[in-house]
Amino acid sequence: MTERKSQLAANLARVEERISSACAAAGRKREEVTLIVVTKTYPASDVRLLADLGVRHVAENKDQDAAPKAAACADLPLTWHFVGQLQTNKVRSVAGYAHVVQSVDRPKLVTALSAAAGRAGRELGCLIQVALDAESGAEGVRGGAAPDRIGELARLVAEAPGLRLDGLMTVAPLAGPYAGRERAAFEQLMELSSRLRAAHPTATMVSAGMSGDLEQAVAAGATHVRVGTAVLGDRPRLG
Ligand SMILES: *Cc1c(COP(=O)(O)O)cnc(C)c1O
């Protein structure tokens, strides 16, 4: 093994241990939680090593980096998640490689994704990104729709050709009533998820938890955790 590969293997083993312990503590089965490795800012060569180490889900947040990386890794058995704020002019590109878009937060994006999925002849999974710090009706600072917008967005996605409503995603808020209260934030997301599932029973994905708070997300009931730095190392600070 190269030095980088052993480093990634060791990091993955530590993250795996954290997820297993969190599942055990919550009385959940390990298979109930899927690890998504966030490979943003890291090269395609790392994605290749991760695939070799058994990773099957990766995530990116910027189309300009993700598109060439996904193209360079097209031979690998990977599911690509897009988790960043998405401009409608990037949607056509994203629809070419992403299997799941986790950051759906406004009606215009639903329309654009549906058109792009149709053109690409692909079905795109969609998660509605919830901003638990958004004022009623507003968009969150890091993207995301206010909780009272979920119902409308879910209906639009469910009715849009080429799109599949898979569930909800959130990032623990840094401001507002949930700042510093990750567990409470993720429990609120679970509550919103059960309401969503009452109307859309197949929208079962709950994507929450990152390197710093995956235990709280697993405890609350998340089905997917998105882990970057704990697997790949600290990212160089961008801008
Ligand atoms: C970067 C990122 C992550 C991973 O964060 P880490 O702290 O590196 O684990 C998860 N979700 C989203 C939306 C991200 O942008």
The ligand as an SDF file (V2000), in Angstrom:
LIG
                    3D

 15 15  0  0  0  0  0  0  0  0999 V2000
  -17.8340   19.6170    3.5300 C   0  0  0  0  0  0  0  0  0  0  0  0
  -19.1830   19.0870    3.8210 C   0  0  0  0  0  0  0  0  0  0  0  0
  -19.3500   17.9670    4.6550 C   0  0  0  0  0  0  0  0  0  0  0  0
  -18.1880   17.2530    5.3420 C   0  0  0  0  0  0  0  0  0  0  0  0
  -17.6920   18.0550    6.3730 O   0  0  0  0  0  0  0  0  0  0  0  0
  -16.4720   17.5410    7.2940 P   0  0  0  0  0  0  0  0  0  0  0  0
  -16.5330   18.4340    8.4630 O   0  0  0  0  0  0  0  0  0  0  0  0
  -15.2450   17.7060    6.4680 O   0  0  0  0  0  0  0  0  0  0  0  0
  -16.7300   16.1250    7.6130 O   0  0  0  0  0  0  0  0  0  0  0  0
  -20.6370   17.5030    4.8550 C   0  0  0  0  0  0  0  0  0  0  0  0
  -21.7000   18.0940    4.2860 N   0  0  0  0  0  0  0  0  0  0  0  0
  -21.5850   19.1780    3.4730 C   0  0  0  0  0  0  0  0  0  0  0  0
  -22.8100   19.7840    2.8850 C   0  0  0  0  0  0  0  0  0  0  0  0
  -20.3280   19.7020    3.2250 C   0  0  0  0  0  0  0  0  0  0  0  0
  -20.2050   20.7840    2.4290 O   0  0  0  0  0  0  0  0  0  0  0  0
  1  2  1  0
  2  3  1  0
  2 14  2  0
  3  4  1  0
  3 10  2  0
  4  5  1  0
  5  6  1  0
  6  7  2  0
  6  8  1  0
  6  9  1  0
 10 11  1  0
 11 12  2  0
 12 13  1  0
 12 14  1  0
 14 15  1  0
M  END
$$$$
